[in-house]
Amino acid sequence: EIRYLVFGIHEKIIPIEYGLLEVRSAFGGAGLYKLNSTYGCQYNGATCEHVAFHLCIREKNQGRIFINSEFRLN
């Protein structure tokens, strides 16, 4: 049974029970986006392509980014 989610550059361990955690940017193999949050945003950037994309979602479209600690890729 999986009880923790490990994510991020800093390898933080988050209990599965935490549910949704709002973050500035994240990626771990899957991303789900509301289409209207992505208008005018492109998946590109020098650091990591998702960082610039998520910045655009937040700043241009007032979108929010979350990690769902219960979502698992097997």
CHARMM internal coordinates of N, CA and C (Angstrom, degrees):
IC EDIT
DIST 1 N 1 CA 1.4524
DIST 1 CA 1 C 1.5269
ANGL 1 N 1 CA 1 C 109.29
DIST 1 C 2 N 1.3215
ANGL 1 CA 1 C 2 N 116.96
DIHE 1 N 1 CA 1 C 2 N 129.45
DIST 2 N 2 CA 1.4621
ANGL 1 C 2 N 2 CA 122.28
DIHE 1 CA 1 C 2 N 2 CA 177.62
DIST 2 CA 2 C 1.5237
ANGL 2 N 2 CA 2 C 108.54
DIHE 1 C 2 N 2 CA 2 C -81.95
DIST 2 C 3 N 1.3362
ANGL 2 CA 2 C 3 N 116.31
DIHE 2 N 2 CA 2 C 3 N 127.88
DIST 3 N 3 CA 1.4602
ANGL 2 C 3 N 3 CA 119.45
DIHE 2 CA 2 C 3 N 3 CA -178.39
DIST 3 CA 3 C 1.5206
ANGL 3 N 3 CA 3 C 112.97
DIHE 2 C 3 N 3 CA 3 C -116.79
DIST 3 C 4 N 1.3308
ANGL 3 CA 3 C 4 N 118.33
DIHE 3 N 3 CA 3 C 4 N -12.44
DIST 4 N 4 CA 1.4546
ANGL 3 C 4 N 4 CA 121.16
DIHE 3 CA 3 C 4 N 4 CA -177.22
DIST 4 CA 4 C 1.5172
ANGL 4 N 4 CA 4 C 110.44
DIHE 3 C 4 N 4 CA 4 C -136.42
DIST 4 C 5 N 1.3262
ANGL 4 CA 4 C 5 N 115.46
DIHE 4 N 4 CA 4 C 5 N 155.25
DIST 5 N 5 CA 1.4544
ANGL 4 C 5 N 5 CA 123.04
DIHE 4 CA 4 C 5 N 5 CA 174.67
DIST 5 CA 5 C 1.5174
ANGL 5 N 5 CA 5 C 106.87
DIHE 4 C 5 N 5 CA 5 C -115.27
DIST 5 C 6 N 1.3192
ANGL 5 CA 5 C 6 N 118.06
DIHE 5 N 5 CA 5 C 6 N 128.14
DIST 6 N 6 CA 1.4570
ANGL 5 C 6 N 6 CA 122.08
DIHE 5 CA 5 C 6 N 6 CA 176.87
DIST 6 CA 6 C 1.5167
ANGL 6 N 6 CA 6 C 106.99
DIHE 5 C 6 N 6 CA 6 C -105.62
DIST 6 C 7 N 1.3471
ANGL 6 CA 6 C 7 N 116.68
DIHE 6 N 6 CA 6 C 7 N 129.07
DIST 7 N 7 CA 1.4528
ANGL 6 C 7 N 7 CA 118.69
DIHE 6 CA 6 C 7 N 7 CA -177.75
DIST 7 CA 7 C 1.5148
ANGL 7 N 7 CA 7 C 110.87
DIHE 6 C 7 N 7 CA 7 C -148.15
DIST 7 C 8 N 1.3180
ANGL 7 CA 7 C 8 N 115.26
DIHE 7 N 7 CA 7 C 8 N 161.22
DIST 8 N 8 CA 1.4504
ANGL 7 C 8 N 8 CA 122.29
DIHE 7 CA 7 C 8 N 8 CA 170.29
DIST 8 CA 8 C 1.5095
ANGL 8 N 8 CA 8 C 114.51
DIHE 7 C 8 N 8 CA 8 C 84.83
DIST 8 C 9 N 1.3129
ANGL 8 CA 8 C 9 N 112.89
DIHE 8 N 8 CA 8 C 9 N 169.61
DIST 9 N 9 CA 1.4545
ANGL 8 C 9 N 9 CA 121.49
DIHE 8 CA 8 C 9 N 9 CA 179.28
DIST 9 CA 9 C 1.5269
ANGL 9 N 9 CA 9 C 110.07
DIHE 8 C 9 N 9 CA 9 C -62.34
DIST 9 C 10 N 1.3167
ANGL 9 CA 9 C 10 N 116.04
DIHE 9 N 9 CA 9 C 10 N -31.62
DIST 10 N 10 CA 1.4540
ANGL 9 C 10 N 10 CA 120.88
DIHE 9 CA 9 C 10 N 10 CA -174.85
DIST 10 CA 10 C 1.5244
ANGL 10 N 10 CA 10 C 113.30
DIHE 9 C 10 N 10 CA 10 C -91.39
DIST 10 C 11 N 1.3401
ANGL 10 CA 10 C 11 N 117.23
DIHE 10 N 10 CA 10 C 11 N 5.56
DIST 11 N 11 CA 1.4634
ANGL 10 C 11 N 11 CA 121.63
DIHE 10 CA 10 C 11 N 11 CA 176.02
DIST 11 CA 11 C 1.5291
ANGL 11 N 11 CA 11 C 112.28
DIHE 10 C 11 N 11 CA 11 C 53.21
DIST 11 C 12 N 1.3177
ANGL 11 CA 11 C 12 N 116.61
DIHE 11 N 11 CA 11 C 12 N 47.77
DIST 12 N 12 CA 1.4631
ANGL 11 C 12 N 12 CA 120.32
DIHE 11 CA 11 C 12 N 12 CA 179.12
DIST 12 CA 12 C 1.5241
ANGL 12 N 12 CA 12 C 110.16
DIHE 11 C 12 N 12 CA 12 C -76.59
DIST 12 C 13 N 1.3085
ANGL 12 CA 12 C 13 N 115.85
DIHE 12 N 12 CA 12 C 13 N 138.40
DIST 13 N 13 CA 1.4599
ANGL 12 C 13 N 13 CA 121.50
DIHE 12 CA 12 C 13 N 13 CA 178.13
DIST 13 CA 13 C 1.5234
ANGL 13 N 13 CA 13 C 107.91
DIHE 12 C 13 N 13 CA 13 C -97.16
DIST 13 C 14 N 1.3236
ANGL 13 CA 13 C 14 N 115.88
DIHE 13 N 13 CA 13 C 14 N 121.97
DIST 14 N 14 CA 1.4558
ANGL 13 C 14 N 14 CA 122.57
DIHE 13 CA 13 C 14 N 14 CA -178.05
DIST 14 CA 14 C 1.5245
ANGL 14 N 14 CA 14 C 108.28
DIHE 13 C 14 N 14 CA 14 C -118.25
DIST 14 C 15 N 1.3188
ANGL 14 CA 14 C 15 N 117.63
DIHE 14 N 14 CA 14 C 15 N 125.67
DIST 15 N 15 CA 1.4706
ANGL 14 C 15 N 15 CA 119.33
DIHE 14 CA 14 C 15 N 15 CA 176.85
DIST 15 CA 15 C 1.5269
ANGL 15 N 15 CA 15 C 111.45
DIHE 14 C 15 N 15 CA 15 C -59.50
DIST 15 C 16 N 1.3122
ANGL 15 CA 15 C 16 N 116.77
DIHE 15 N 15 CA 15 C 16 N 139.46
DIST 16 N 16 CA 1.4618
ANGL 15 C 16 N 16 CA 123.36
DIHE 15 CA 15 C 16 N 16 CA 179.86
DIST 16 CA 16 C 1.5258
ANGL 16 N 16 CA 16 C 110.94
DIHE 15 C 16 N 16 CA 16 C -54.09
DIST 16 C 17 N 1.3140
ANGL 16 CA 16 C 17 N 117.65
DIHE 16 N 16 CA 16 C 17 N -34.54
DIST 17 N 17 CA 1.4639
ANGL 16 C 17 N 17 CA 122.44
DIHE 16 CA 16 C 17 N 17 CA -175.19
DIST 17 CA 17 C 1.5266
ANGL 17 N 17 CA 17 C 113.97
DIHE 16 C 17 N 17 CA 17 C -68.82
DIST 17 C 18 N 1.3424
ANGL 17 CA 17 C 18 N 119.40
DIHE 17 N 17 CA 17 C 18 N -7.91
DIST 18 N 18 CA 1.4692
ANGL 17 C 18 N 18 CA 121.56
DIHE 17 CA 17 C 18 N 18 CA -176.47
DIST 18 CA 18 C 1.5267
ANGL 18 N 18 CA 18 C 113.04
DIHE 17 C 18 N 18 CA 18 C -68.59
DIST 18 C 19 N 1.3097
ANGL 18 CA 18 C 19 N 118.59
DIHE 18 N 18 CA 18 C 19 N -19.55
DIST 19 N 19 CA 1.4672
ANGL 18 C 19 N 19 CA 120.42
DIHE 18 CA 18 C 19 N 19 CA 178.82
DIST 19 CA 19 C 1.5185
ANGL 19 N 19 CA 19 C 112.34
DIHE 18 C 19 N 19 CA 19 C 71.12
DIST 19 C 20 N 1.3408
ANGL 19 CA 19 C 20 N 117.62
DIHE 19 N 19 CA 19 C 20 N -133.51
DIST 20 N 20 CA 1.4607
ANGL 19 C 20 N 20 CA 122.16
DIHE 19 CA 19 C 20 N 20 CA -177.37
DIST 20 CA 20 C 1.5276
ANGL 20 N 20 CA 20 C 111.27
DIHE 19 C 20 N 20 CA 20 C -84.13
DIST 20 C 21 N 1.3409
ANGL 20 CA 20 C 21 N 115.95
DIHE 20 N 20 CA 20 C 21 N 130.72
DIST 21 N 21 CA 1.4605
ANGL 20 C 21 N 21 CA 122.65
DIHE 20 CA 20 C 21 N 21 CA 177.69
DIST 21 CA 21 C 1.5218
ANGL 21 N 21 CA 21 C 108.00
DIHE 20 C 21 N 21 CA 21 C -121.75
DIST 21 C 22 N 1.3267
ANGL 21 CA 21 C 22 N 118.18
DIHE 21 N 21 CA 21 C 22 N 119.34
DIST 22 N 22 CA 1.4645
ANGL 21 C 22 N 22 CA 120.39
DIHE 21 CA 21 C 22 N 22 CA 179.46
DIST 22 CA 22 C 1.5275
ANGL 22 N 22 CA 22 C 109.31
DIHE 21 C 22 N 22 CA 22 C -76.45
DIST 22 C 23 N 1.3384
ANGL 22 CA 22 C 23 N 115.80
DIHE 22 N 22 CA 22 C 23 N 133.44
DIST 23 N 23 CA 1.4649
ANGL 22 C 23 N 23 CA 122.70
DIHE 22 CA 22 C 23 N 23 CA -178.63
DIST 23 CA 23 C 1.5237
ANGL 23 N 23 CA 23 C 109.24
DIHE 22 C 23 N 23 CA 23 C -135.99
DIST 23 C 24 N 1.3307
ANGL 23 CA 23 C 24 N 117.03
DIHE 23 N 23 CA 23 C 24 N 166.08
DIST 24 N 24 CA 1.4678
ANGL 23 C 24 N 24 CA 120.44
DIHE 23 CA 23 C 24 N 24 CA 175.95
DIST 24 CA 24 C 1.5171
ANGL 24 N 24 CA 24 C 110.95
DIHE 23 C 24 N 24 CA 24 C -77.45
DIST 24 C 25 N 1.3236
ANGL 24 CA 24 C 25 N 116.89
DIHE 24 N 24 CA 24 C 25 N -36.67
DIST 25 N 25 CA 1.4572
ANGL 24 C 25 N 25 CA 122.05
DIHE 24 CA 24 C 25 N 25 CA 179.48
DIST 25 CA 25 C 1.5215
ANGL 25 N 25 CA 25 C 108.16
DIHE 24 C 25 N 25 CA 25 C -163.47
DIST 25 C 26 N 1.3193
ANGL 25 CA 25 C 26 N 115.77
DIHE 25 N 25 CA 25 C 26 N 150.94
DIST 26 N 26 CA 1.4621
ANGL 25 C 26 N 26 CA 120.27
DIHE 25 CA 25 C 26 N 26 CA 178.19
DIST 26 CA 26 C 1.5193
ANGL 26 N 26 CA 26 C 108.50
DIHE 25 C 26 N 26 CA 26 C -167.45
DIST 26 C 27 N 1.3130
ANGL 26 CA 26 C 27 N 115.29
DIHE 26 N 26 CA 26 C 27 N 155.20
DIST 27 N 27 CA 1.4541
ANGL 26 C 27 N 27 CA 120.10
DIHE 26 CA 26 C 27 N 27 CA 172.21
DIST 27 CA 27 C 1.5154
ANGL 27 N 27 CA 27 C 108.39
DIHE 26 C 27 N 27 CA 27 C -162.08
DIST 27 C 28 N 1.3144
ANGL 27 CA 27 C 28 N 116.13
DIHE 27 N 27 CA 27 C 28 N 136.01
DIST 28 N 28 CA 1.4543
ANGL 27 C 28 N 28 CA 119.36
DIHE 27 CA 27 C 28 N 28 CA -179.38
DIST 28 CA 28 C 1.5056
ANGL 28 N 28 CA 28 C 112.46
DIHE 27 C 28 N 28 CA 28 C -146.90
DIST 28 C 29 N 1.3235
ANGL 28 CA 28 C 29 N 117.46
DIHE 28 N 28 CA 28 C 29 N 29.61
DIST 29 N 29 CA 1.4489
ANGL 28 C 29 N 29 CA 120.10
DIHE 28 CA 28 C 29 N 29 CA 177.69
DIST 29 CA 29 C 1.5019
ANGL 29 N 29 CA 29 C 115.13
DIHE 28 C 29 N 29 CA 29 C 115.72
DIST 29 C 30 N 1.3346
ANGL 29 CA 29 C 30 N 117.86
DIHE 29 N 29 CA 29 C 30 N -17.27
DIST 30 N 30 CA 1.4658
ANGL 29 C 30 N 30 CA 120.90
DIHE 29 CA 29 C 30 N 30 CA 178.88
DIST 30 CA 30 C 1.5204
ANGL 30 N 30 CA 30 C 108.88
DIHE 29 C 30 N 30 CA 30 C -153.05
DIST 30 C 31 N 1.3106
ANGL 30 CA 30 C 31 N 115.67
DIHE 30 N 30 CA 30 C 31 N 141.52
DIST 31 N 31 CA 1.4581
ANGL 30 C 31 N 31 CA 120.87
DIHE 30 CA 30 C 31 N 31 CA 176.39
DIST 31 CA 31 C 1.5115
ANGL 31 N 31 CA 31 C 109.92
DIHE 30 C 31 N 31 CA 31 C -139.63
DIST 31 C 32 N 1.3071
ANGL 31 CA 31 C 32 N 117.11
DIHE 31 N 31 CA 31 C 32 N 135.09
DIST 32 N 32 CA 1.4612
ANGL 31 C 32 N 32 CA 122.96
DIHE 31 CA 31 C 32 N 32 CA 176.24
DIST 32 CA 32 C 1.5203
ANGL 32 N 32 CA 32 C 106.95
DIHE 31 C 32 N 32 CA 32 C -117.23
DIST 32 C 33 N 1.3305
ANGL 32 CA 32 C 33 N 116.71
DIHE 32 N 32 CA 32 C 33 N 127.83
DIST 33 N 33 CA 1.4584
ANGL 32 C 33 N 33 CA 121.35
DIHE 32 CA 32 C 33 N 33 CA -176.52
DIST 33 CA 33 C 1.5146
ANGL 33 N 33 CA 33 C 110.63
DIHE 32 C 33 N 33 CA 33 C -127.07
DIST 33 C 34 N 1.3374
ANGL 33 CA 33 C 34 N 116.97
DIHE 33 N 33 CA 33 C 34 N 142.02
DIST 34 N 34 CA 1.4556
ANGL 33 C 34 N 34 CA 120.69
DIHE 33 CA 33 C 34 N 34 CA 168.97
DIST 34 CA 34 C 1.5211
ANGL 34 N 34 CA 34 C 105.99
DIHE 33 C 34 N 34 CA 34 C -73.93
DIST 34 C 35 N 1.3173
ANGL 34 CA 34 C 35 N 117.12
DIHE 34 N 34 CA 34 C 35 N 128.85
DIST 35 N 35 CA 1.4566
ANGL 34 C 35 N 35 CA 121.66
DIHE 34 CA 34 C 35 N 35 CA -174.62
DIST 35 CA 35 C 1.5231
ANGL 35 N 35 CA 35 C 112.34
DIHE 34 C 35 N 35 CA 35 C -55.32
DIST 35 C 36 N 1.3293
ANGL 35 CA 35 C 36 N 118.40
DIHE 35 N 35 CA 35 C 36 N -43.08
DIST 36 N 36 CA 1.4625
ANGL 35 C 36 N 36 CA 119.53
DIHE 35 CA 35 C 36 N 36 CA -177.53
DIST 36 CA 36 C 1.5241
ANGL 36 N 36 CA 36 C 112.44
DIHE 35 C 36 N 36 CA 36 C -67.75
DIST 36 C 37 N 1.3266
ANGL 36 CA 36 C 37 N 119.10
DIHE 36 N 36 CA 36 C 37 N -15.92
DIST 37 N 37 CA 1.4632
ANGL 36 C 37 N 37 CA 121.82
DIHE 36 CA 36 C 37 N 37 CA 175.87
DIST 37 CA 37 C 1.5191
ANGL 37 N 37 CA 37 C 112.10
DIHE 36 C 37 N 37 CA 37 C -77.88
DIST 37 C 38 N 1.3260
ANGL 37 CA 37 C 38 N 117.38
DIHE 37 N 37 CA 37 C 38 N -16.37
DIST 38 N 38 CA 1.4657
ANGL 37 C 38 N 38 CA 120.88
DIHE 37 CA 37 C 38 N 38 CA -174.44
DIST 38 CA 38 C 1.5256
ANGL 38 N 38 CA 38 C 113.79
DIHE 37 C 38 N 38 CA 38 C -100.31
DIST 38 C 39 N 1.3369
ANGL 38 CA 38 C 39 N 118.66
DIHE 38 N 38 CA 38 C 39 N -2.74
DIST 39 N 39 CA 1.4695
ANGL 38 C 39 N 39 CA 121.03
DIHE 38 CA 38 C 39 N 39 CA -178.02
DIST 39 CA 39 C 1.5229
ANGL 39 N 39 CA 39 C 111.18
DIHE 38 C 39 N 39 CA 39 C -57.00
DIST 39 C 40 N 1.3179
ANGL 39 CA 39 C 40 N 116.35
DIHE 39 N 39 CA 39 C 40 N 127.31
DIST 40 N 40 CA 1.4527
ANGL 39 C 40 N 40 CA 122.36
DIHE 39 CA 39 C 40 N 40 CA 178.21
DIST 40 CA 40 C 1.5143
ANGL 40 N 40 CA 40 C 114.24
DIHE 39 C 40 N 40 CA 40 C 79.47
DIST 40 C 41 N 1.3166
ANGL 40 CA 40 C 41 N 118.52
DIHE 40 N 40 CA 40 C 41 N 4.36
DIST 41 N 41 CA 1.4665
ANGL 40 C 41 N 41 CA 122.25
DIHE 40 CA 40 C 41 N 41 CA -178.86
DIST 41 CA 41 C 1.5270
ANGL 41 N 41 CA 41 C 109.55
DIHE 40 C 41 N 41 CA 41 C -106.21
DIST 41 C 42 N 1.3399
ANGL 41 CA 41 C 42 N 115.37
DIHE 41 N 41 CA 41 C 42 N 144.50
DIST 42 N 42 CA 1.4611
ANGL 41 C 42 N 42 CA 120.76
DIHE 41 CA 41 C 42 N 42 CA 178.77
DIST 42 CA 42 C 1.5173
ANGL 42 N 42 CA 42 C 109.44
DIHE 41 C 42 N 42 CA 42 C -123.50
DIST 42 C 43 N 1.3071
ANGL 42 CA 42 C 43 N 115.26
DIHE 42 N 42 CA 42 C 43 N 147.98
DIST 43 N 43 CA 1.4585
ANGL 42 C 43 N 43 CA 122.20
DIHE 42 CA 42 C 43 N 43 CA 179.11
DIST 43 CA 43 C 1.5208
ANGL 43 N 43 CA 43 C 107.73
DIHE 42 C 43 N 43 CA 43 C -86.77
DIST 43 C 44 N 1.3481
ANGL 43 CA 43 C 44 N 116.74
DIHE 43 N 43 CA 43 C 44 N 88.47
DIST 44 N 44 CA 1.4631
ANGL 43 C 44 N 44 CA 121.44
DIHE 43 CA 43 C 44 N 44 CA 178.95
DIST 44 CA 44 C 1.5221
ANGL 44 N 44 CA 44 C 109.07
DIHE 43 C 44 N 44 CA 44 C -157.35
DIST 44 C 45 N 1.2996
ANGL 44 CA 44 C 45 N 116.98
DIHE 44 N 44 CA 44 C 45 N 174.81
DIST 45 N 45 CA 1.4565
ANGL 44 C 45 N 45 CA 120.79
DIHE 44 CA 44 C 45 N 45 CA 177.54
DIST 45 CA 45 C 1.5085
ANGL 45 N 45 CA 45 C 111.48
DIHE 44 C 45 N 45 CA 45 C 146.10
DIST 45 C 46 N 1.3275
ANGL 45 CA 45 C 46 N 115.72
DIHE 45 N 45 CA 45 C 46 N 154.28
DIST 46 N 46 CA 1.4568
ANGL 45 C 46 N 46 CA 121.01
DIHE 45 CA 45 C 46 N 46 CA -177.56
DIST 46 CA 46 C 1.5311
ANGL 46 N 46 CA 46 C 111.79
DIHE 45 C 46 N 46 CA 46 C -78.82
DIST 46 C 47 N 1.3238
ANGL 46 CA 46 C 47 N 117.97
DIHE 46 N 46 CA 46 C 47 N -35.61
DIST 47 N 47 CA 1.4655
ANGL 46 C 47 N 47 CA 120.82
DIHE 46 CA 46 C 47 N 47 CA -177.81
DIST 47 CA 47 C 1.5161
ANGL 47 N 47 CA 47 C 109.37
DIHE 46 C 47 N 47 CA 47 C -73.25
DIST 47 C 48 N 1.2773
ANGL 47 CA 47 C 48 N 116.97
DIHE 47 N 47 CA 47 C 48 N -75.10
DIST 48 N 48 CA 1.4607
ANGL 47 C 48 N 48 CA 126.23
DIHE 47 CA 47 C 48 N 48 CA 173.52
DIST 48 CA 48 C 1.5087
ANGL 48 N 48 CA 48 C 105.37
DIHE 47 C 48 N 48 CA 48 C -143.94
DIST 48 C 49 N 1.3090
ANGL 48 CA 48 C 49 N 116.89
DIHE 48 N 48 CA 48 C 49 N 134.18
DIST 49 N 49 CA 1.4648
ANGL 48 C 49 N 49 CA 120.02
DIHE 48 CA 48 C 49 N 49 CA -172.94
DIST 49 CA 49 C 1.5199
ANGL 49 N 49 CA 49 C 113.59
DIHE 48 C 49 N 49 CA 49 C -56.13
DIST 49 C 50 N 1.3214
ANGL 49 CA 49 C 50 N 118.26
DIHE 49 N 49 CA 49 C 50 N -33.84
DIST 50 N 50 CA 1.4646
ANGL 49 C 50 N 50 CA 119.43
DIHE 49 CA 49 C 50 N 50 CA -178.46
DIST 50 CA 50 C 1.5246
ANGL 50 N 50 CA 50 C 112.91
DIHE 49 C 50 N 50 CA 50 C -72.74
DIST 50 C 51 N 1.3370
ANGL 50 CA 50 C 51 N 118.97
DIHE 50 N 50 CA 50 C 51 N -23.08
DIST 51 N 51 CA 1.4666
ANGL 50 C 51 N 51 CA 121.40
DIHE 50 CA 50 C 51 N 51 CA -179.38
DIST 51 CA 51 C 1.5255
ANGL 51 N 51 CA 51 C 110.39
DIHE 50 C 51 N 51 CA 51 C -65.02
DIST 51 C 52 N 1.3361
ANGL 51 CA 51 C 52 N 117.79
DIHE 51 N 51 CA 51 C 52 N -49.04
DIST 52 N 52 CA 1.4665
ANGL 51 C 52 N 52 CA 121.27
DIHE 51 CA 51 C 52 N 52 CA 178.32
DIST 52 CA 52 C 1.5262
ANGL 52 N 52 CA 52 C 111.12
DIHE 51 C 52 N 52 CA 52 C -65.72
DIST 52 C 53 N 1.3181
ANGL 52 CA 52 C 53 N 117.37
DIHE 52 N 52 CA 52 C 53 N -38.05
DIST 53 N 53 CA 1.4628
ANGL 52 C 53 N 53 CA 122.17
DIHE 52 CA 52 C 53 N 53 CA 178.70
DIST 53 CA 53 C 1.5279
ANGL 53 N 53 CA 53 C 110.67
DIHE 52 C 53 N 53 CA 53 C -62.54
DIST 53 C 54 N 1.3177
ANGL 53 CA 53 C 54 N 117.21
DIHE 53 N 53 CA 53 C 54 N -46.23
DIST 54 N 54 CA 1.4602
ANGL 53 C 54 N 54 CA 121.35
DIHE 53 CA 53 C 54 N 54 CA -179.90
DIST 54 CA 54 C 1.5253
ANGL 54 N 54 CA 54 C 111.66
DIHE 53 C 54 N 54 CA 54 C -68.19
DIST 54 C 55 N 1.3275
ANGL 54 CA 54 C 55 N 117.79
DIHE 54 N 54 CA 54 C 55 N -35.48
DIST 55 N 55 CA 1.4650
ANGL 54 C 55 N 55 CA 121.37
DIHE 54 CA 54 C 55 N 55 CA 175.56
DIST 55 CA 55 C 1.5240
ANGL 55 N 55 CA 55 C 110.19
DIHE 54 C 55 N 55 CA 55 C -61.10
DIST 55 C 56 N 1.3237
ANGL 55 CA 55 C 56 N 117.03
DIHE 55 N 55 CA 55 C 56 N -44.23
DIST 56 N 56 CA 1.4635
ANGL 55 C 56 N 56 CA 121.68
DIHE 55 CA 55 C 56 N 56 CA 178.09
DIST 56 CA 56 C 1.5269
ANGL 56 N 56 CA 56 C 110.64
DIHE 55 C 56 N 56 CA 56 C -62.48
DIST 56 C 57 N 1.3112
ANGL 56 CA 56 C 57 N 117.19
DIHE 56 N 56 CA 56 C 57 N -44.78
DIST 57 N 57 CA 1.4715
ANGL 56 C 57 N 57 CA 120.88
DIHE 56 CA 56 C 57 N 57 CA 178.94
DIST 57 CA 57 C 1.5233
ANGL 57 N 57 CA 57 C 110.08
DIHE 56 C 57 N 57 CA 57 C -57.02
DIST 57 C 58 N 1.3287
ANGL 57 CA 57 C 58 N 116.89
DIHE 57 N 57 CA 57 C 58 N -44.33
DIST 58 N 58 CA 1.4642
ANGL 57 C 58 N 58 CA 120.62
DIHE 57 CA 57 C 58 N 58 CA -177.70
DIST 58 CA 58 C 1.5234
ANGL 58 N 58 CA 58 C 112.14
DIHE 57 C 58 N 58 CA 58 C -71.81
DIST 58 C 59 N 1.3434
ANGL 58 CA 58 C 59 N 117.46
DIHE 58 N 58 CA 58 C 59 N -46.40
DIST 59 N 59 CA 1.4632
ANGL 58 C 59 N 59 CA 120.48
DIHE 58 CA 58 C 59 N 59 CA -172.52
DIST 59 CA 59 C 1.5241
ANGL 59 N 59 CA 59 C 113.56
DIHE 58 C 59 N 59 CA 59 C -82.69
DIST 59 C 60 N 1.3125
ANGL 59 CA 59 C 60 N 118.19
DIHE 59 N 59 CA 59 C 60 N -42.61
DIST 60 N 60 CA 1.4629
ANGL 59 C 60 N 60 CA 120.86
DIHE 59 CA 59 C 60 N 60 CA -175.43
DIST 60 CA 60 C 1.5262
ANGL 60 N 60 CA 60 C 112.38
DIHE 59 C 60 N 60 CA 60 C -82.87
DIST 60 C 61 N 1.3193
ANGL 60 CA 60 C 61 N 117.30
DIHE 60 N 60 CA 60 C 61 N -35.76
DIST 61 N 61 CA 1.4643
ANGL 60 C 61 N 61 CA 121.14
DIHE 60 CA 60 C 61 N 61 CA -173.35
DIST 61 CA 61 C 1.5279
ANGL 61 N 61 CA 61 C 113.63
DIHE 60 C 61 N 61 CA 61 C -117.59
DIST 61 C 62 N 1.3347
ANGL 61 CA 61 C 62 N 117.24
DIHE 61 N 61 CA 61 C 62 N 9.26
DIST 62 N 62 CA 1.4624
ANGL 61 C 62 N 62 CA 122.39
DIHE 61 CA 61 C 62 N 62 CA 179.62
DIST 62 CA 62 C 1.5357
ANGL 62 N 62 CA 62 C 112.25
DIHE 61 C 62 N 62 CA 62 C 52.96
DIST 62 C 63 N 1.3335
ANGL 62 CA 62 C 63 N 115.55
DIHE 62 N 62 CA 62 C 63 N 32.06
DIST 63 N 63 CA 1.4613
ANGL 62 C 63 N 63 CA 120.54
DIHE 62 CA 62 C 63 N 63 CA 177.61
DIST 63 CA 63 C 1.5185
ANGL 63 N 63 CA 63 C 111.12
DIHE 62 C 63 N 63 CA 63 C -77.87
DIST 63 C 64 N 1.2959
ANGL 63 CA 63 C 64 N 116.03
DIHE 63 N 63 CA 63 C 64 N 166.52
DIST 64 N 64 CA 1.4612
ANGL 63 C 64 N 64 CA 122.44
DIHE 63 CA 63 C 64 N 64 CA 178.49
DIST 64 CA 64 C 1.5263
ANGL 64 N 64 CA 64 C 108.46
DIHE 63 C 64 N 64 CA 64 C -126.84
DIST 64 C 65 N 1.3306
ANGL 64 CA 64 C 65 N 116.22
DIHE 64 N 64 CA 64 C 65 N 146.10
DIST 65 N 65 CA 1.4608
ANGL 64 C 65 N 65 CA 123.16
DIHE 64 CA 64 C 65 N 65 CA -177.98
DIST 65 CA 65 C 1.5331
ANGL 65 N 65 CA 65 C 107.89
DIHE 64 C 65 N 65 CA 65 C -114.25
DIST 65 C 66 N 1.3270
ANGL 65 CA 65 C 66 N 115.82
DIHE 65 N 65 CA 65 C 66 N 132.38
DIST 66 N 66 CA 1.4591
ANGL 65 C 66 N 66 CA 120.80
DIHE 65 CA 65 C 66 N 66 CA -179.55
DIST 66 CA 66 C 1.5224
ANGL 66 N 66 CA 66 C 110.38
DIHE 65 C 66 N 66 CA 66 C -131.14
DIST 66 C 67 N 1.3199
ANGL 66 CA 66 C 67 N 115.55
DIHE 66 N 66 CA 66 C 67 N 151.57
DIST 67 N 67 CA 1.4578
ANGL 66 C 67 N 67 CA 123.35
DIHE 66 CA 66 C 67 N 67 CA 165.44
DIST 67 CA 67 C 1.5206
ANGL 67 N 67 CA 67 C 105.29
DIHE 66 C 67 N 67 CA 67 C -104.33
DIST 67 C 68 N 1.3126
ANGL 67 CA 67 C 68 N 116.63
DIHE 67 N 67 CA 67 C 68 N 131.55
DIST 68 N 68 CA 1.4616
ANGL 67 C 68 N 68 CA 120.97
DIHE 67 CA 67 C 68 N 68 CA 174.64
DIST 68 CA 68 C 1.5239
ANGL 68 N 68 CA 68 C 106.87
DIHE 67 C 68 N 68 CA 68 C -99.46
DIST 68 C 69 N 1.3160
ANGL 68 CA 68 C 69 N 116.78
DIHE 68 N 68 CA 68 C 69 N 107.21
DIST 69 N 69 CA 1.4684
ANGL 68 C 69 N 69 CA 120.55
DIHE 68 CA 68 C 69 N 69 CA -175.01
DIST 69 CA 69 C 1.5312
ANGL 69 N 69 CA 69 C 112.66
DIHE 68 C 69 N 69 CA 69 C -66.28
DIST 69 C 70 N 1.3281
ANGL 69 CA 69 C 70 N 117.66
DIHE 69 N 69 CA 69 C 70 N -13.60
DIST 70 N 70 CA 1.4643
ANGL 69 C 70 N 70 CA 120.64
DIHE 69 CA 69 C 70 N 70 CA 179.04
DIST 70 CA 70 C 1.5278
ANGL 70 N 70 CA 70 C 112.51
DIHE 69 C 70 N 70 CA 70 C -91.07
DIST 70 C 71 N 1.3338
ANGL 70 CA 70 C 71 N 117.70
DIHE 70 N 70 CA 70 C 71 N -10.00
DIST 71 N 71 CA 1.4588
ANGL 70 C 71 N 71 CA 122.12
DIHE 70 CA 70 C 71 N 71 CA -178.96
DIST 71 CA 71 C 1.5176
ANGL 71 N 71 CA 71 C 108.79
DIHE 70 C 71 N 71 CA 71 C -82.71
DIST 71 C 72 N 1.3296
ANGL 71 CA 71 C 72 N 117.34
DIHE 71 N 71 CA 71 C 72 N 127.61
DIST 72 N 72 CA 1.4613
ANGL 71 C 72 N 72 CA 121.38
DIHE 71 CA 71 C 72 N 72 CA -178.27
DIST 72 CA 72 C 1.5223
ANGL 72 N 72 CA 72 C 110.49
DIHE 71 C 72 N 72 CA 72 C -130.79
DIST 72 C 73 N 1.3221
ANGL 72 CA 72 C 73 N 115.46
DIHE 72 N 72 CA 72 C 73 N 140.68
DIST 73 N 73 CA 1.4642
ANGL 72 C 73 N 73 CA 122.29
DIHE 72 CA 72 C 73 N 73 CA 171.95
DIST 73 CA 73 C 1.5192
ANGL 73 N 73 CA 73 C 106.97
DIHE 72 C 73 N 73 CA 73 C -104.56
DIST 73 C 74 N 1.2935
ANGL 73 CA 73 C 74 N 116.57
DIHE 73 N 73 CA 73 C 74 N 127.31
DIST 74 N 74 CA 1.4727
ANGL 73 C 74 N 74 CA 120.18
DIHE 73 CA 73 C 74 N 74 CA 179.18
DIST 74 CA 74 C 1.5024
ANGL 74 N 74 CA 74 C 110.13
DIHE 73 C 74 N 74 CA 74 C -110.00
END
COOR INIT
IC SEED 1 N 1 CA 1 C
IC BUILD
